[in-house]
Amino acid sequence: MNAANFDKSERLQKVAKLLGGGGEYTTMDIIKKAGVCAVNSIISELRENGYIITCERRHNKWFYRMVK
């Protein structure tokens, strides 16, 4: 996978800012609040850029949280 460079990617920056504020967010939360799509790909790219993001499935929803 070729992850986008964080400094040049507005979509990565939007999601990092959202998750960096604390709390956990579902896939749909991230889509709506950050105005992005392909959340799983963005999370993967953020991880490639050094961010630690956990993901947990509860029933039929995925929850993401950034570890500081």
C-alpha positions as CSV (number, residue, x, y, z in Angstrom):
1,M,0.0,0.0,0.0
2,N,1.2,3.5,-0.8
3,A,-0.1,5.7,2.0
4,A,-0.6,9.4,1.4
5,N,1.8,11.8,3.0
6,F,0.0,13.3,6.0
7,D,1.2,16.8,5.3
8,K,-0.2,16.8,1.8
9,S,-3.5,15.0,2.5
10,E,-6.5,17.1,3.6
11,R,-8.6,13.9,4.2
12,L,-6.0,12.4,6.5
13,Q,-5.7,15.7,8.4
14,K,-9.5,16.0,8.8
15,V,-9.8,12.5,10.3
16,A,-6.7,12.9,12.5
17,K,-8.1,16.1,13.9
18,L,-11.5,14.5,14.6
19,L,-10.0,11.4,16.3
20,G,-7.3,13.5,18.1
21,G,-10.0,15.4,20.0
22,G,-10.7,12.3,22.0
23,G,-13.5,9.8,22.2
24,E,-14.5,7.1,19.9
25,Y,-16.3,7.3,16.6
26,T,-18.2,4.9,14.4
27,T,-17.5,4.7,10.7
28,M,-20.6,6.7,10.0
29,D,-19.6,9.4,12.6
30,I,-16.3,9.8,10.8
31,I,-18.0,10.0,7.4
32,K,-20.4,12.7,8.6
33,K,-18.2,14.7,10.9
34,A,-15.0,14.7,8.7
35,G,-16.8,14.7,5.3
36,V,-14.8,11.8,4.0
37,C,-15.5,8.3,2.7
38,A,-13.4,5.1,2.6
39,V,-12.8,5.4,6.4
40,N,-11.0,2.0,6.6
41,S,-8.5,3.1,4.0
42,I,-7.9,6.5,5.8
43,I,-7.4,4.7,9.1
44,S,-4.8,2.4,7.5
45,E,-3.0,5.4,5.9
46,L,-3.0,7.2,9.2
47,R,-1.4,4.2,10.8
48,E,1.2,4.1,8.1
49,N,2.0,7.8,9.0
50,G,2.6,6.8,12.6
51,Y,-0.8,7.3,14.3
52,I,-2.0,4.6,16.7
53,I,-5.7,4.0,16.1
54,T,-7.6,1.2,17.7
55,C,-10.7,-0.4,16.1
56,E,-13.3,-2.4,17.9
57,R,-16.4,-4.1,16.5
58,R,-19.5,-4.1,18.6
59,H,-22.4,-5.9,17.1
60,N,-22.7,-4.4,13.6
61,K,-20.7,-1.2,14.1
62,W,-16.9,-0.4,14.1
63,F,-15.6,2.1,16.6
64,Y,-12.3,3.9,16.1
65,R,-10.2,5.7,18.8
66,M,-6.8,7.4,18.6
67,V,-4.3,6.5,21.2
68,K,-2.3,9.5,22.4
